[in-house]
Amino acid sequence: MKVSVIAVILALCLTCASAAKEATKKTKKPKLYVPQIDCDVKAGKIINPEFIVKCPPGCQDVKYRVYGTDIYASFSSMCGAAIHSGIIDNSGGKILVQKVAGHSGYKGSFSNGIRSLSLPRWRESFIVSEGKPRKGVIYPPTLEYSSSKSSTVKSESRKSEQDIKFTKTIDTSNTSEKSSEPGETFHKDYRTTPIPSLTTQVTTTTPAPTTAATEPINVTPKPTAPLMTTRTTTTTAAVKPRPPVHRVRDIGSSGVHPAYSSVAAAASRQIQAAQGRGQNQGLQRQEPVAAFRKPAEPPLNLALETDLWKPGLSLFEAGFSSKEELNPKPLEPVSQGNPNCKVDLSFLIDGSWSIGKRRFQIQKQFLSDVSQALDIGIAGPLMGIIQYGDDPSTEFNLKTYANSRDLRNAIEKISQKGGLSNVGRALSFVNKNFFLDANGNRGGAPNVAIVMVDGWPTDKVEEASRLARESGINIFFVTIEAADENEKQNVIEPNFVDKAVCRTNGFYSINVPSWFSLHKVVQLLVKRVCDTDRLACSKTCLNSADIGFVIDGSSSVGTGNFRTLLQFVANISKEFEISDTDTRIGAVQYTYEQRLEFGFDKYSTKQDVLNAIKRINYWSGGTSTGEAINYASEHLFSKSKPNKRKIMILITDGRSYDDVQVPAMTAHQNGKLVLFLQGVIAYSIGIAWAAQDELEAIATDPDKEHSFFVDEFDNLYKFVPKIIQNICTEFNSQPRN
């Protein structure tokens, strides 16, 4: 009996256990679906506070910007941040993203092949970690993206499915047009569109399809009142339209930037018309001149009328009022500019309230006088103007005006905007947005920014100026009525001029005691701006050097570590602008013997240099560092250009078998190695068993800035940003060879 009871109880227990197991299966959570994103998706575009996503392969690219280290600004690429932090590699993978509060002082660094940038502050941050769900957290299977307009999101629920798709398409396009990186917002807000009213007038007066508005030259404006007799109108309609002439006279194609081709063509057509070359456009007509009276409304600017001439119209119909205007001498040819002063110039004018209306007019007259003295033209100097107050705005860019006459007329029309004197913000705007190809930057011409300051700035200028100088911008300061001894306590940044300009020798700064004596420095400023040989900042730390790598190929390095060493060399090289006229790269490998892998004149493009570095074969052997230095002197740096800064970066993993302090063909000064009496700046990087005393003997003073030690090859990448920073700091503080 007891056995039967026990059997029944066991059966019941088994039944309960089986039922519980089935219930557990039924209530088991479904597998988490992880949405995939693109490499360029930024954390700020996603509303969810915490989520898991999958990054695709190939996100280790410089175009996917990352800001910060460990904690990243929300406009950083999430996948780029994950690679930078070491969560995933370039093959992609799952990551966990957690939004956190805004942060101050985002630090830039170089990690895992990605350089993150620094940033003072941002409104939102995020952190990335391994893509494993946290306990108790439910992760969304789909991501909620921020919309360009909140009203659009609210109304989506009441729209049909087709309308929703259309709205999403619009939102996506609008979102892509927004700026997602610092500085780009300025570019959007302050972009100046020259002469918008002209296109509007043509579009509204012509009942044509929408596409016609994009090409106002081909649109025929309907006249408001007949200016011709009936016979004349019929004759004009019968004439077969001919395309306008676009050939530019006396302008070589090699000397005209593409951005100015339309300006040059318009000027050429204007000259040809004034010289009576419009014979095929109805000049034979015999209507009396009195029939063509000047309208009450002022005519369009002649240069604009030229572009809008209707094929078949005579010069009278185009706006000329008398036969005298058909003379060959009424219009002088437009100057092509002073070829001895080919610079791209940006004037930053002070529009703050402190300057006052009278001084603002004096400032405009000064700009007008400078433009006249420079002789503006497409073969010489070009000039744009930015006005700053609380924020900067572009009055016109480099390609807007191509002669001094038009430029002076435009300067006269500039109105004062008011506000503070935020010079630092204006310099940041110029650096990021002004000297662009789209704005007429010619590349081969030095970039010059002249800052006009009434008294002193209301923000700091040192950091913005440094970044602008490292971008190749030559900064001049013209300070008027600077702070006296009693006012210096009000200056936010003492000695702001010395901190802003390229050299503190007085060449880049002019102090004017009074606004009423500003006109006296016109010729002095023009002379300095046109002295292109002394515009030192046109050569920056990234395009001014001959860099020679001296690479240890001894047996102790090993094949795998040698490839890591070559990647370190490539990471440094790709930071520089490489060409025949910019930075050049050379390399020497050594053991007991030495071998020139390639000289400075071998490769002239960045890609060729990087490919050559990859092709270097591991040699293996002993370690004769002293002989390697001598060899680099004779076979590499002896062929360096005299105007280049010569930099040697020596990398070794052990103590040398020979003496590095007194190698042949070297000299000593104060106990330190002076390389080859050639002005070579030497960096020494030691790995593993390298001797510290030898590293310090090789390195240029101060040792701490030029000598580095790392315990293993895999940590070499950490020194890349430090070496680049030191090279730039030395460039800006020492004269070039």
KELUMVO-27196 format. One record per residue (C-alpha): x, y, z. Coordinates in nm, 3 decimals, padded with zeros to 5 digits. Layout:
N
      c1      c2      c3
       X       Y       Z
...
***
This chain:
737
      c1      c2      c3
  00.000  00.000  00.000
  00.280  00.236  00.095
  00.458  00.155 -00.228
  00.150  00.247 -00.430
  00.114  00.580 -00.247
  00.478  00.663 -00.304
  00.444  00.577 -00.674
  00.141  00.804 -00.705
  00.325  01.087 -00.534
  00.627  01.049 -00.763
  00.404  01.047 -01.067
  00.238  01.367 -00.950
  00.578  01.533 -00.892
  00.697  01.437 -01.238
  00.376  01.572 -01.389
  00.417  01.905 -01.202
  00.781  01.935 -01.306
  00.692  01.867 -01.670
  00.414  02.127 -01.655
  00.646  02.384 -01.499
  00.904  02.321 -01.769
  00.644  02.369 -02.041
  00.527  02.690 -01.875
  00.886  02.814 -01.861
  00.927  02.748 -02.233
  00.609  02.937 -02.308
  00.712  03.239 -02.097
  01.073  03.247 -02.220
  01.167  03.591 -02.357
  01.206  03.616 -02.730
  01.551  03.672 -02.876
  01.654  04.038 -02.878
  01.644  04.197 -03.223
  01.937  04.434 -03.271
  01.886  04.710 -03.530
  02.178  04.787 -03.761
  02.297  05.144 -03.822
  02.529  05.314 -04.068
  02.880  05.427 -03.980
  02.788  05.794 -03.981
  02.486  05.779 -03.749
  02.540  06.009 -03.451
  02.406  05.947 -03.103
  02.228  06.282 -03.101
  02.002  06.167 -03.387
  01.848  05.891 -03.174
  01.599  05.975 -02.898
  01.622  05.648 -02.702
  01.827  05.692 -02.382
  01.979  05.344 -02.395
  01.991  05.095 -02.681
  02.192  04.822 -02.852
  02.283  04.855 -03.219
  02.502  04.675 -03.468
  02.775  04.862 -03.657
  02.868  04.754 -04.011
  03.225  04.687 -04.124
  03.446  04.972 -04.248
  03.370  05.251 -03.997
  03.738  05.332 -03.931
  03.733  05.635 -04.157
  03.832  05.996 -04.097
  03.501  06.126 -04.233
  03.313  05.973 -03.939
  03.411  06.231 -03.679
  03.451  06.145 -03.310
  03.474  06.401 -03.029
  03.602  06.302 -02.685
  03.761  06.006 -02.511
  03.564  05.754 -02.298
  03.280  06.008 -02.283
  03.183  06.128 -02.631
  02.984  06.429 -02.751
  02.645  06.327 -02.892
  02.724  06.441 -03.247
  03.004  06.184 -03.266
  02.969  05.875 -03.485
  02.862  05.596 -03.250
  03.046  05.330 -03.447
  03.356  05.550 -03.470
  03.345  05.602 -03.093
  03.310  05.227 -03.037
  03.621  05.158 -03.248
  03.810  05.442 -03.077
  03.726  05.299 -02.733
  03.821  04.944 -02.839
  03.471  04.791 -02.805
  03.474  04.675 -03.167
  03.722  04.685 -03.452
  03.685  04.782 -03.817
  03.490  04.462 -03.886
  03.190  04.598 -03.691
  02.975  04.438 -03.424
  02.718  04.503 -03.151
  02.755  04.795 -02.911
  02.560  04.924 -02.611
  02.501  05.301 -02.615
  02.396  05.492 -02.303
  02.308  05.863 -02.315
  02.449  06.079 -02.034
  02.443  06.447 -01.949
  02.635  06.716 -02.134
  03.005  06.733 -02.062
  03.279  06.997 -02.050
  03.631  06.944 -02.175
  03.603  06.654 -02.416
  03.960  06.532 -02.467
  04.090  06.433 -02.808
  04.317  06.132 -02.848
  04.443  05.880 -03.102
  04.330  05.525 -03.033
  04.281  05.211 -03.242
  04.343  05.394 -03.567
  04.091  05.674 -03.501
  04.179  06.029 -03.399
  03.911  06.183 -03.179
  03.893  06.560 -03.153
  03.872  06.781 -02.846
  03.574  07.005 -02.769
  03.511  07.260 -02.491
  03.154  07.150 -02.418
  02.837  06.996 -02.565
  02.477  06.961 -02.450
  02.463  06.580 -02.447
  02.709  06.292 -02.417
  02.713  05.917 -02.450
  02.926  05.619 -02.353
  02.971  05.293 -02.542
  03.031  04.945 -02.406
  03.015  04.583 -02.515
  02.685  04.501 -02.685
  02.544  04.281 -02.408
  02.204  04.366 -02.254
  02.202  04.475 -01.893
  01.989  04.280 -01.651
  01.641  04.420 -01.608
  01.666  04.660 -01.905
  01.434  04.620 -02.203
  01.597  04.735 -02.527
  01.393  04.866 -02.820
  01.391  04.653 -03.138
  01.359  04.972 -03.343
  01.521  05.310 -03.288
  01.335  05.638 -03.256
  01.510  05.905 -03.460
  01.476  06.275 -03.391
  01.267  06.465 -03.646
  01.350  06.800 -03.798
  01.015  06.947 -03.677
  00.812  06.838 -03.380
  00.487  06.938 -03.546
  00.549  06.685 -03.820
  00.590  06.406 -03.569
  00.269  06.496 -03.384
  00.058  06.490 -03.697
  00.190  06.160 -03.831
 -00.072  05.952 -03.653
 -00.353  06.122 -03.844
 -00.192  06.081 -04.186
 -00.242  05.806 -04.434
  00.038  05.557 -04.487
  00.138  05.726 -04.812
  00.154  06.067 -04.644
  00.366  05.926 -04.365
  00.619  05.790 -04.615
  00.632  06.127 -04.788
  00.680  06.308 -04.458
  00.962  06.075 -04.360
  01.133  06.143 -04.690
  01.117  06.517 -04.630
  01.237  06.481 -04.271
  01.531  06.271 -04.382
  01.640  06.522 -04.644
  01.602  06.811 -04.403
  01.797  06.630 -04.137
  02.082  06.553 -04.377
  02.109  06.920 -04.462
  02.160  07.018 -04.100
  02.506  07.061 -03.962
  02.615  06.801 -03.716
  02.963  06.918 -03.637
  03.084  07.226 -03.452
  03.143  07.524 -03.674
  02.912  07.405 -03.953
  02.618  07.584 -03.792
  02.794  07.914 -03.851
  02.849  07.815 -04.211
  02.475  07.764 -04.262
  02.359  08.070 -04.069
  02.593  08.325 -04.216
  02.621  08.217 -04.577
  02.567  08.516 -04.802
  02.374  08.463 -05.124
  02.468  08.748 -05.361
  02.185  08.941 -05.528
  01.883  08.721 -05.446
  01.632  08.982 -05.558
  01.730  08.962 -05.924
  01.628  08.597 -05.966
  01.305  08.666 -05.779
  01.213  08.947 -06.014
  01.272  08.739 -06.324
  01.082  08.442 -06.188
  00.772  08.639 -06.084
  00.743  08.825 -06.413
  00.764  08.515 -06.631
  00.471  08.269 -06.648
  00.698  07.970 -06.706
  00.740  07.626 -06.550
  00.911  07.598 -06.213
  01.232  07.466 -06.365
  01.282  07.794 -06.549
  01.350  07.972 -06.221
  01.677  07.791 -06.179
  01.813  07.936 -06.503
  01.722  08.305 -06.508
  01.949  08.374 -06.806
  01.720  08.180 -07.039
  01.401  08.348 -06.912
  01.262  08.642 -07.111
  01.123  08.911 -06.877
  00.793  09.048 -06.998
  00.816  09.428 -07.040
  00.566  09.632 -06.839
  00.531  09.896 -07.111
  00.611  09.889 -07.483
  00.927  10.085 -07.560
  00.934  10.018 -07.934
  00.702  10.077 -08.230
  00.493  09.789 -08.363
  00.721  09.750 -08.661
  01.027  09.725 -08.439
  00.867  09.466 -08.214
  00.777  09.251 -08.512
  01.131  09.277 -08.647
  01.276  09.176 -08.313
  01.055  08.871 -08.293
  01.157  08.766 -08.643
  01.526  08.772 -08.566
  01.659  08.426 -08.496
  01.788  08.416 -08.137
  02.157  08.354 -08.101
  02.330  08.228 -07.791
  02.521  08.492 -07.593
  02.896  08.506 -07.639
  03.087  08.355 -07.348
  03.439  08.376 -07.486
  03.671  08.576 -07.260
  03.918  08.806 -07.429
  04.277  08.851 -07.311
  04.244  08.600 -07.031
  04.451  08.283 -07.044
  04.262  07.976 -06.935
  04.548  07.870 -06.712
  04.531  08.195 -06.514
  04.159  08.202 -06.437
  04.015  08.012 -06.141
  03.697  07.823 -06.248
  03.497  08.012 -05.987
  03.560  08.340 -06.174
  03.490  08.226 -06.527
  03.137  08.374 -06.524
  03.268  08.707 -06.390
  03.537  08.723 -06.656
  03.290  08.632 -06.928
  03.047  08.901 -06.818
  03.325  09.161 -06.814
  03.436  09.055 -07.162
  03.085  09.077 -07.303
  03.045  09.421 -07.148
  03.365  09.547 -07.315
  03.275  09.394 -07.649
  02.931  09.552 -07.645
  03.071  09.895 -07.558
  03.318  09.870 -07.846
  03.040  09.819 -08.096
  03.077  09.444 -08.143
  02.708  09.368 -08.116
  02.647  09.408 -08.486
  02.461  09.080 -08.517
  02.212  09.175 -08.246
  02.009  09.435 -08.431
  02.244  09.737 -08.453
  02.123  09.814 -08.806
  01.784  09.934 -08.685
  01.691  10.290 -08.776
  01.449  10.388 -08.498
  01.513  10.736 -08.357
  01.711  10.750 -08.035
  01.442  10.965 -07.876
  01.210  10.665 -07.868
  01.431  10.500 -07.608
  01.392  10.718 -07.304
  01.546  10.618 -06.975
  01.275  10.464 -06.756
  01.177  10.625 -06.428
  01.293  10.320 -06.235
  01.674  10.290 -06.201
  01.819  10.034 -06.446
  01.976  09.710 -06.335
  02.348  09.702 -06.274
  02.524  09.686 -06.609
  02.712  09.370 -06.524
  02.382  09.200 -06.440
  02.208  09.333 -06.751
  02.484  09.175 -06.958
  02.392  08.833 -06.828
  02.020  08.893 -06.893
  02.040  09.032 -07.247
  01.783  08.869 -07.465
  01.930  08.737 -07.791
  01.836  08.973 -08.070
  01.808  09.292 -07.860
  02.005  09.597 -07.954
  02.232  09.784 -07.718
  01.964  10.054 -07.690
  01.709  09.796 -07.567
  01.962  09.664 -07.319
  01.981  09.998 -07.136
  02.207  10.233 -07.337
  02.052  10.573 -07.387
  02.261  10.743 -07.655
  02.486  10.675 -07.951
  02.785  10.811 -07.763
  02.780  10.496 -07.554
  02.870  10.294 -07.863
  03.210  10.465 -07.868
  03.512  10.236 -07.814
  03.629  10.449 -07.517
  03.344  10.471 -07.262
  03.445  10.162 -07.060
  03.798  10.079 -06.962
  03.902  09.713 -06.955
  03.865  09.561 -06.609
  04.200  09.507 -06.438
  04.313  09.149 -06.390
  04.482  09.250 -06.063
  04.838  09.291 -05.943
  05.019  08.963 -06.028
  05.293  09.044 -05.774
  05.041  09.028 -05.491
  04.845  08.708 -05.548
  04.685  08.646 -05.208
  04.338  08.540 -05.088
  04.244  08.802 -04.832
  03.975  08.808 -04.564
  03.903  09.130 -04.376
  03.738  09.083 -04.034
  03.579  09.418 -03.959
  03.456  09.533 -03.618
  03.079  09.589 -03.624
  03.031  09.616 -03.247
  02.834  09.895 -03.086
  03.148  10.025 -02.912
  03.293  10.146 -03.240
  03.010  10.390 -03.313
  02.868  10.495 -03.649
  03.133  10.753 -03.732
  03.425  10.519 -03.668
  03.246  10.242 -03.860
  03.238  10.474 -04.164
  03.611  10.546 -04.119
  03.672  10.171 -04.110
  03.482  10.124 -04.437
  03.681  10.403 -04.601
  04.000  10.231 -04.487
  03.887  09.904 -04.648
  03.802  10.089 -04.968
  04.146  10.252 -04.976
  04.318  09.918 -04.915
  04.123  09.748 -05.194
  04.219  10.026 -05.433
  04.587  10.004 -05.334
  04.589  09.624 -05.366
  04.451  09.631 -05.725
  04.195  09.350 -05.689
  04.169  09.103 -05.978
  04.154  08.737 -06.066
  04.526  08.733 -06.155
  04.620  08.917 -05.834
  04.470  08.963 -05.486
  04.109  08.873 -05.409
  03.924  09.003 -05.107
  03.623  08.907 -04.897
  03.479  09.071 -04.586
  03.338  08.926 -04.264
  03.171  09.152 -04.010
  03.175  09.039 -03.649
  02.984  09.143 -03.339
  02.820  08.885 -03.117
  02.851  08.643 -03.410
  03.033  08.666 -03.745
  02.864  08.692 -04.084
  03.003  08.698 -04.436
  02.936  09.021 -04.624
  03.084  08.872 -04.942
  03.342  08.606 -05.022
  03.649  08.588 -05.244
  03.469  08.525 -05.572
  03.191  08.782 -05.532
  03.388  09.077 -05.675
  03.683  09.056 -05.914
  03.788  09.423 -05.939
  03.851  09.712 -05.700
  03.572  09.931 -05.841
  03.292  09.684 -05.772
  03.445  09.594 -05.439
  03.453  09.954 -05.323
  03.089  10.003 -05.418
  02.998  09.694 -05.216
  03.196  09.812 -04.913
  03.003  10.140 -04.914
  02.675  09.948 -04.878
  02.780  09.749 -04.567
  02.568  09.838 -04.263
  02.678  09.804 -03.902
  02.537  09.498 -03.722
  02.623  09.585 -03.359
  02.689  09.357 -03.065
  03.007  09.270 -02.876
  03.359  09.231 -03.018
  03.389  08.850 -03.029
  03.709  08.822 -03.230
  03.786  08.463 -03.126
  03.452  08.344 -03.256
  03.511  08.531 -03.582
  03.853  08.367 -03.630
  03.700  08.023 -03.574
  03.438  08.103 -03.837
  03.704  08.213 -04.088
  03.909  07.901 -04.026
  03.618  07.661 -04.081
  03.405  07.836 -04.340
  03.576  08.114 -04.537
  03.880  07.976 -04.720
  03.694  07.706 -04.912
  03.707  07.622 -05.284
  03.336  07.697 -05.307
  03.405  08.051 -05.181
  03.681  08.115 -05.434
  03.987  07.995 -05.244
  04.255  07.935 -05.507
  04.484  07.698 -05.318
  04.811  07.829 -05.459
  04.758  08.178 -05.312
  04.845  08.243 -04.944
  04.546  08.282 -04.712
  04.551  08.610 -04.518
  04.309  08.726 -04.247
  04.328  09.091 -04.135
  04.148  09.156 -03.807
  04.033  09.511 -03.731
  03.985  09.565 -03.356
  03.851  09.872 -03.179
  04.021  09.864 -02.838
  04.022  09.496 -02.738
  03.816  09.178 -02.797
  03.536  09.067 -02.566
  03.639  08.699 -02.589
  03.964  08.501 -02.599
  04.152  08.467 -02.926
  04.456  08.248 -02.852
  04.308  07.903 -02.921
  04.109  08.012 -03.229
  04.418  08.188 -03.367
  04.638  07.884 -03.311
  04.402  07.658 -03.502
  04.377  07.912 -03.784
  04.756  07.944 -03.807
  04.797  07.566 -03.818
  04.551  07.567 -04.107
  04.787  07.795 -04.299
  04.613  08.129 -04.240
  04.838  08.434 -04.198
  04.675  08.650 -03.930
  04.733  09.026 -03.916
  04.592  09.244 -03.636
  04.519  09.613 -03.682
  04.428  09.749 -03.338
  04.295  10.101 -03.309
  04.293  10.297 -02.983
  04.421  10.004 -02.778
  04.376  09.991 -02.401
  04.584  10.236 -02.200
  04.730  10.156 -01.859
  04.405  10.234 -01.677
  04.198  10.022 -01.917
  04.420  09.711 -01.928
  04.242  09.568 -01.625
  03.931  09.539 -01.843
  04.104  09.334 -02.112
  03.990  08.969 -02.100
  04.311  08.827 -02.250
  04.628  09.033 -02.189
  04.872  09.052 -02.482
  04.604  08.906 -02.710
  04.780  09.029 -03.024
  05.106  08.846 -02.947
  04.906  08.529 -02.876
  04.715  08.556 -03.203
  04.971  08.637 -03.472
  05.218  08.403 -03.646
  05.534  08.576 -03.520
  05.579  08.829 -03.242
  05.829  09.043 -03.434
  05.585  09.322 -03.519
  05.540  09.220 -03.882
  05.189  09.084 -03.829
  05.056  09.358 -03.601
  04.991  09.729 -03.651
  04.880  09.952 -03.363
  04.708  10.276 -03.463
  04.667  10.535 -03.182
  04.355  10.697 -03.328
  04.083  10.617 -03.580
  04.152  10.949 -03.747
  04.507  10.840 -03.835
  04.403  10.500 -03.970
  04.448  10.614 -04.331
  04.822  10.655 -04.269
  04.882  10.277 -04.247
  04.717  10.179 -04.578
  05.041  10.150 -04.774
  05.223  09.981 -04.484
  04.954  09.711 -04.455
  04.941  09.655 -04.831
  05.321  09.619 -04.847
  05.320  09.354 -04.575
  05.026  09.160 -04.715
  05.189  09.146 -05.057
  05.526  09.032 -04.919
  05.444  08.666 -04.981
  05.799  08.552 -04.900
  05.744  08.656 -04.537
  05.399  08.507 -04.495
  05.534  08.231 -04.271
  05.199  08.079 -04.184
  05.139  07.979 -04.544
  05.381  07.701 -04.453
  05.235  07.522 -04.154
  05.364  07.245 -03.933
  05.183  06.997 -04.159
  05.339  07.100 -04.491
  05.681  07.242 -04.414
  05.915  06.957 -04.322
  06.141  06.683 -04.452
  06.076  06.394 -04.212
  06.320  06.102 -04.211
  06.241  05.781 -04.024
  06.539  05.575 -03.904
  06.397  05.228 -03.834
  06.555  04.950 -03.627
  06.534  04.624 -03.825
  06.741  04.412 -03.586
  06.668  04.049 -03.497
  06.521  04.138 -03.156
  06.233  04.323 -03.321
  06.075  04.025 -03.494
  05.854  04.008 -03.803
  05.520  04.080 -03.630
  05.652  04.374 -03.427
  05.822  04.514 -03.737
  05.484  04.539 -03.911
  05.347  04.720 -03.602
  05.645  04.957 -03.619
  05.573  05.030 -03.986
  05.210  05.105 -03.901
  05.336  05.360 -03.647
  05.547  05.522 -03.921
  05.244  05.530 -04.152
  05.019  05.681 -03.883
  05.258  05.973 -03.838
  05.313  06.021 -04.212
  04.945  06.040 -04.306
  04.891  06.337 -04.073
  05.102  06.558 -04.299
  05.031  06.723 -04.635
  05.266  06.535 -04.866
  05.382  06.668 -05.204
  05.694  06.800 -05.378
  05.634  07.146 -05.229
  05.484  07.038 -04.894
  05.611  06.780 -04.644
  05.831  06.501 -04.783
  05.898  06.161 -04.624
  06.210  05.942 -04.634
  06.309  05.620 -04.456
  06.627  05.432 -04.357
  06.634  05.078 -04.209
  06.937  04.961 -04.014
  07.090  04.659 -03.841
  07.474  04.625 -03.848
  07.432  04.772 -04.193
  07.209  05.045 -04.331
  06.970  05.068 -04.623
  06.794  05.367 -04.777
  06.436  05.249 -04.828
  06.336  05.569 -05.009
  06.454  05.930 -05.016
  06.266  06.259 -04.983
  06.234  06.304 -05.359
  06.110  05.951 -05.432
  05.734  05.987 -05.368
  05.523  06.302 -05.400
  05.177  06.186 -05.290
  05.051  06.061 -04.957
  04.920  05.736 -05.098
  05.250  05.657 -05.268
  05.436  05.715 -04.942
  05.197  05.492 -04.744
  05.230  05.218 -05.004
  05.610  05.244 -04.994
  05.606  05.208 -04.614
  05.400  04.889 -04.644
  05.652  04.744 -04.891
  05.952  04.777 -04.657
  06.091  04.427 -04.592
  06.215  04.323 -04.250
  06.594  04.291 -04.260
  06.708  04.130 -03.927
  07.057  04.157 -03.780
  07.246  04.354 -03.512
  07.191  04.708 -03.378
  07.436  04.984 -03.483
  07.236  05.299 -03.411
  07.533  05.539 -03.429
  07.626  05.426 -03.780
  07.260  05.453 -03.880
  07.255  05.820 -03.775
  07.566  05.887 -03.984
  07.414  05.705 -04.280
  07.090  05.907 -04.254
  07.299  06.224 -04.249
  07.488  06.140 -04.567
  07.219  05.969 -04.774
  06.894  06.126 -04.655
  06.919  06.468 -04.485
  07.202  06.592 -04.708
  06.939  06.606 -04.984
  06.687  06.802 -04.778
  06.571  07.138 -04.914
  06.721  07.441 -04.736
  06.381  07.597 -04.660
  06.244  07.281 -04.498
  06.249  07.189 -04.131
  06.447  06.865 -04.102
  06.307  06.611 -03.857
  06.453  06.270 -03.774
  06.237  06.013 -03.594
  06.454  05.720 -03.479
  06.283  05.404 -03.349
  06.479  05.128 -03.173
  06.410  04.839 -02.936
  06.752  04.788 -02.775
  07.094  04.921 -02.682
  07.326  05.002 -02.966
  07.644  04.801 -03.030
  07.827  05.124 -03.116
  07.849  05.474 -02.969
  07.556  05.701 -03.054
  07.705  06.009 -02.887
  08.014  06.044 -03.102
  07.938  05.893 -03.439
  08.149  05.995 -03.736
  08.056  06.322 -03.909
  07.879  06.459 -03.602
  07.967  06.727 -03.351
  07.885  06.799 -02.988
  07.767  07.109 -02.815
  07.725  07.126 -02.440
  07.744  06.749 -02.421
  07.443  06.701 -02.655
  07.444  06.549 -02.999
  07.408  06.808 -03.274
  07.313  06.611 -03.582
  07.540  06.674 -03.876
  07.542  07.050 -03.818
  07.235  07.043 -04.041
  06.974  07.173 -03.797
  06.802  06.836 -03.766
  06.543  06.804 -03.491
  06.575  06.451 -03.354
  06.303  06.244 -03.189
  06.395  05.908 -03.030
  06.139  05.638 -02.955
  06.256  05.342 -02.748
  06.073  05.014 -02.707
  06.124  04.730 -02.456
  06.505  04.700 -02.403
  06.606  05.040 -02.543
  06.859  05.231 -02.329
  06.725  05.553 -02.179
  07.064  05.726 -02.177
  07.106  05.661 -02.550
  06.755  05.789 -02.625
  06.829  06.113 -02.441
  07.165  06.153 -02.616
  06.999  06.122 -02.957
  06.699  06.345 -02.882
  06.697  06.722 -02.925
  06.662  06.930 -02.609
  06.441  06.928 -02.410
  06.456  06.550 -02.371
  06.102  06.518 -02.236
  05.958  06.668 -02.553
  06.169  06.460 -02.795
  06.239  06.128 -02.622
  05.975  05.861 -02.557
  05.978  05.511 -02.415
  05.713  05.240 -02.436
  05.718  04.892 -02.289
  05.578  04.710 -02.593
  05.526  04.768 -02.966
  05.145  04.760 -02.942
  05.151  05.086 -02.745
  05.344  05.286 -03.005
  05.026  05.442 -03.140
  04.986  05.642 -02.818
  05.276  05.869 -02.913
  05.141  05.974 -03.254
  04.934  06.278 -03.138
  05.209  06.390 -02.899
  05.474  06.387 -03.171
  05.247  06.577 -03.413
  05.168  06.834 -03.145
  05.535  06.885 -03.063
  05.629  06.929 -03.429
  05.359  07.196 -03.466
  05.456  07.372 -03.143
  05.819  07.391 -03.251
  05.723  07.518 -03.594
  05.523  07.808 -03.449
  05.790  07.903 -03.194
  06.115  07.875 -03.396
  06.230  08.027 -03.726
  06.244  07.797 -04.028
  06.579  07.694 -04.173
***
